[in-house]
Amino acid sequence: MKAQDLLGKTADELKTELLQLKKEQFNLRFQKASGQLENTARQRQVRRDIARIKTVMSASAAS
């Protein structure tokens, strides 16, 4: 996910995307704890995507 892609989305779309990523992050944490996580790099991707969305949301709220 690129920040440029996020800039064109509305606040509601960003909130929906953020909620979806947080759910995925939660599930990945449980998979890791139970030893079922295969793609460990996905945790990092999800965490960074969440940060990107939060950054875009705060930037658009400030302007």
C-alpha positions in Angstrom: 0.0 0.0 0.0 1.4 3.4 -1.0 0.6 6.7 0.7 -0.4 8.2 -2.7 -3.2 5.6 -2.9 -4.5 6.6 0.5 -4.6 10.3 -0.3 -7.4 9.8 -2.7 -9.6 8.0 -0.2 -12.3 9.5 2.0 -12.2 9.6 5.8 -14.8 6.8 5.9 -12.8 4.6 3.6 -9.6 5.2 5.6 -11.4 4.2 8.8 -12.7 1.1 7.2 -9.3 0.1 6.0 -7.7 0.9 9.4 -10.3 -1.3 11.1 -9.6 -4.2 8.7 -5.9 -3.9 9.2 -6.2 -3.9 13.0 -8.3 -7.1 12.8 -5.7 -8.7 10.6 -3.0 -7.6 13.0 -4.9 -9.2 15.9 -5.3 -12.5 14.0 -1.6 -12.5 13.0 -0.7 -12.1 16.7 -2.8 -15.2 17.6 -1.3 -17.2 14.7 2.2 -16.3 15.9 1.4 -17.3 19.5 0.0 -20.7 18.4 2.8 -21.4 16.0 0.7 -21.2 12.9 2.1 -18.0 11.4 3.8 -18.8 8.1 4.4 -15.3 6.6 6.1 -13.4 9.4 6.9 -10.5 7.1 3.1 -9.8 6.9 3.2 -8.5 10.5 5.6 -5.8 9.5 3.6 -4.9 6.4 0.4 -4.6 8.4 2.0 -2.5 11.1 3.5 -0.1 8.6 0.2 0.2 6.6 -1.6 1.1 9.9 1.0 3.8 10.5 0.5 5.1 6.9 -3.2 5.4 7.3 -2.9 7.1 10.6 -0.5 9.6 9.2 -2.7 10.4 6.2 -5.7 10.7 8.5 -4.0 13.2 10.9 -2.6 15.2 7.9 -6.0 15.5 6.4 -7.5 16.5 9.7 -5.0 19.2 10.3 -5.6 20.9 6.9 
